[in-house]
Amino acid sequence: MIDESEREKRGMDDRGESFVAVRRISQGIERGSNTCHSTSAEVVAGSAAWLGRGLSCVCAQRRESDARPSFDLTPAQEECLQKLQSRIDVTYDSSIPEHQEALRALWNAAFPEEELCGLISEQWKEMGWQGKDPSTDFRGGGFISLENLLFFARYFPKSFQDLLQKREGDRSVWEYPFAVAGVNITFMLIQMLDLEAVKPRSIVGATFLKFLAENELAFDLLYCITFKLMDHQWLTMHASYMDFNMVMKSTRRQLERELLLDDILRLEDLPSYGLLTR
C-alpha cells in the first residue's frame, strides 16, 4: 500500500494515476527576443494518464444499460451538428502544414514578444503542455482543442492572458497547467453535450444545438465561457492540483444549470459569459 505522503511524493491521484501540475515560482515570465527557455514555472509531469482518463469521473458517468431519450433535430440543427462533428473527428497531425501553422499561431498569440525556437521546444512547457512536443497532448481533444485555444486567444485576449499568466485571484502554489486544462475542457464539453451521437440524448445537448443553429461558432464561444468559469470555480474553491477533477465536476454542474435557465436565448445571456473580458 502507498500511504498519502508517499502518494503525494510520487505525483499520484486517488486512483494511483499520475497527474501534471505547475508550481508557481514567480508572478512574471522572463522574456527575451531569442530566448529558448524560461524560469517562471516548474512543470511536474507524471504519465500522460492525466489527459482524458483523468476526466473519466467527470464525463463518463452513465452506464451502458441506462435508457436515454433522444431529441429530434430540425434540418438546420442536423446540418450544424454534422459540421461540428466533422471538426471533432479531425485528429491533430504534426505533419500537416495547416496544423503546424495553427500551433505557431497559438504561440504567437500567447507570447507575442518571444520567438518560438521550434514546434518541439522546452518553451511549450511555459504554456502548460506536459512536454516539449504539444502534439502529444492533443489526443484527448483532437485538432478542435487547438482551434478552441486559438479562438479564445483571438476573441477574448485579455481573459486568455489572465488565465495563462494566472493574474487574477489568490492562486495556489501548485496550479493547473493552462494548455492541458484547455484540452480537457474541450473533451469535457464534447462528452457533456453528447456531440458524437447522431441525435442529442440530453436536454442540455438539445438546448446547445439550438444555439449552434443560430451561431456556427457556438461551441468555440461556450469553450471560452467554460474555461473562464472553471478558473472562477478554481479560485472560489481555493483549489490546488489534486482538486482539478472536483473543480471540473463543479464547472460542469454550473454550466448545465445555466444552459437550462428559462431566459437564455443565446450563449451571451449565460451568467458566466459576464466573466469574460476582451
PyMOL commands that set and color helices and strands:
alter all, ss='L'
color gray80, all
select helices_A, chain A and resi 4-10+48-50+53-59+75-88+97-110+122-127+134-140+143-155+157-165+178-192+203-214+218-236+241-259+267-269+271-275
alter helices_A, ss='H'
color red, helices_A
select strands_A, chain A and resi 20-24+41-45+174-175
alter strands_A, ss='S'
color yellow, strands_A
deselect
rebuild
show_as cartoon
